[in-house]
Amino acid sequence: MSKVAGKLNKNINTKKNKNIKIKLKNKLKKPVGASAKRRAQTHKPTKKIQEKELIIIDEKQGLIFENDKTLFGYFSIPIIEYETQFKENYNMASDFSLIEQQEMESLLEETLDDPDEIWMDDSTFEDLTVHTLVKKIETLQQVFYYVAVVYINTEDNYPTFVFIHFPTKDNVILEFFRKNEIVFHKKLEAIQFAAIEGDSLLEGDYLAIGLLEAMLIIRSEKDISTDKFKDYNECRDSSIDSPDEIWRKVDSSGHILVTFIKEFSDMGIEDLHYIVVTEEDPEAQVNSLLFSFPTSDITLVDRYRQGENLEAEDVATESSH
């Protein structure tokens, strides 16, 4: 476990009375069965014992049932809750029809076996931890996601009960079911070169990963090699404490992104800049640190000069307590 994130927070005040508190993240927890195979039938796990034909959901936790009736009775509250949440967030105009959803049910097994994301919710229901598995599906015609909300056996780390599952191309319902904490992201190992303790990238945050991937696509081949990124980690705190520029914009998905830019002219690299990307929560007035990186590509730096310029040259900094 990393040190308390609150001890690393910064308050940055501009002459516009813009208070920006940077929230650093804790390290990613150990993935839940990230490499294990997962198999389950919708609402009907079929592992049985001898002639009794008992349905075993989690023997270690005492979740053993004589038949489907007692099984569904035990899980009736979360089943009803998830079905209600789906109906309240489902938009027929922007998502798959119910018939199309039925035609895609075969994607459930693929999602259980090889999810791209695993989210853990241990607070919604008393004495019940639920996991949401998300898999990105790409075809020639479209890109969408398959979602499965499941119970994961605590001993073997595989799903033994599916509360609800569905395909979706609607980001609204997808975001709703991504809760409360992401504990696994398939792309996490691939982006370790850019992850630093305290940022959302280290936690496998899908927004941070998506923004990093977009940056890697447009950066120059002559830019600083990604395997050298960690050589510049010390530049991050300085870029937050005393940036040359701060830019604030709202992206196409409604995320409020606040970017800190600082030039470093004394490190032996021409046009070296360090860029820190954060996400603003307007209600909590806290910015979560998404990711950061060094670059000597001026064209790339210009791409982050978008939106409202918060006049960072006049920023005064102070440590938060």
Protein Blocks (a to p, Z undefined) as FASTA:
>chain_A
ZZdfklmpccdddfkopacdddddddddddehklbccdddehiacbdehjlopacfblmn
opacfbfklmmmmmmmmmmmmmmmmmmmpcfklmccfklmmmmmmmmmmmmmmcfbdcdd
fklpghiacdddddddddfkbccdddddddddfklopafbdfbdcddfbfklmmmmmcfb
dcbdfklmmmmmmpcghiaklnopaklmmmmmmmmmmpcfkbccfklmmmmmmmmmmmmm
mcfbdcddddfkopacdddddddfknopahiacdddddddfklopacdfbdcddfbfklm
mmmmgcjdehlmlpccdddZZ
